[in-house]
Amino acid sequence: MDNLLEVCSRKTGCGREQTEQIIALFLSEIVEELARGHKVDLGTEFGVFSVKLRTGAVAEGSPRTPKDSRYKVVFRENSGMKQRLKIQLPKEK
């Protein structure tokens, strides 16, 4: 994170401490919105965060022990990020 802070600080012309406060506030607001059950869309070049309920249901008669239900943060990248992250996989011989 230190490197990211330095890059953002340099590119914006803000001091490192001010940049760190802005990023911390931004991340805190994302968490608050997710805690309220809202989706957080960070634009077409990035993606969307959302919260999903994972139930601990196990099929009847299964020997597995059921787990407690819980909430999980899910991230889905948007098309802009998908395009930028495409990796050329080597062809199989």
C-alpha positions in Angstrom: 0.0 0.0 0.0 2.9 2.4 0.6 3.8 2.3 -3.0 0.2 3.0 -4.0 0.1 6.0 -1.6 3.3 7.4 -3.0 2.1 7.1 -6.6 -1.3 8.7 -5.8 0.4 11.4 -3.7 2.8 12.3 -6.6 0.1 12.2 -9.3 -2.3 14.4 -7.4 0.2 16.8 -5.9 -1.2 16.1 -2.4 1.0 15.3 0.5 1.4 11.6 1.6 -0.5 12.1 4.8 -3.5 13.9 3.1 -3.5 11.2 0.4 -3.6 8.4 3.0 -6.5 10.1 4.8 -8.5 10.4 1.5 -7.9 6.8 0.6 -8.8 5.6 4.1 -12.0 7.7 4.0 -12.9 6.3 0.5 -12.4 2.7 1.7 -14.3 3.3 4.9 -17.3 4.6 2.8 -17.2 1.5 0.7 -17.4 -0.7 3.8 -20.2 1.4 5.2 -22.3 1.1 2.0 -21.7 -2.6 1.9 -22.7 -2.9 5.6 -26.0 -1.2 4.7 -26.6 -3.8 2.0 -25.9 -1.5 -0.9 -23.9 -2.3 -4.1 -20.9 -0.2 -4.7 -20.3 0.5 -8.4 -16.8 1.9 -9.1 -17.5 2.5 -12.8 -17.1 0.8 -16.1 -13.3 0.6 -15.9 -13.3 -1.2 -12.5 -16.2 -3.1 -11.1 -18.9 -3.6 -8.5 -18.8 -4.8 -4.9 -21.8 -6.4 -3.3 -22.7 -8.5 -0.3 -24.3 -11.9 -0.6 -25.7 -14.2 2.1 -24.1 -17.6 2.1 -26.4 -20.1 3.7 -25.0 -23.1 5.5 -27.7 -25.4 4.3 -26.6 -29.1 3.8 -28.7 -31.6 1.9 -30.9 -33.8 4.1 -29.1 -37.0 5.1 -25.7 -35.6 4.3 -22.9 -36.5 6.8 -21.5 -33.0 6.5 -22.0 -30.6 9.5 -24.0 -27.6 8.5 -22.2 -24.2 8.7 -23.6 -21.0 10.0 -25.0 -18.6 7.4 -22.8 -15.6 6.8 -22.4 -12.6 4.6 -19.6 -12.5 1.9 -18.3 -9.6 -0.1 -18.3 -10.3 -3.8 -16.5 -8.4 -6.5 -17.4 -8.5 -10.1 -15.1 -6.8 -12.6 -16.6 -4.7 -15.3 -15.8 -4.9 -19.0 -13.1 -2.3 -18.9 -11.1 -4.2 -16.3 -11.7 -7.5 -18.1 -10.2 -6.0 -21.3 -7.1 -4.6 -19.5 -6.4 -7.8 -17.6 -6.6 -10.3 -20.5 -3.7 -12.6 -20.4 -2.5 -14.6 -23.4 -2.2 -18.2 -22.3 0.4 -20.4 -24.0 -1.1 -22.8 -26.5 -1.1 -26.4 -25.5 1.2 -28.7 -27.6 
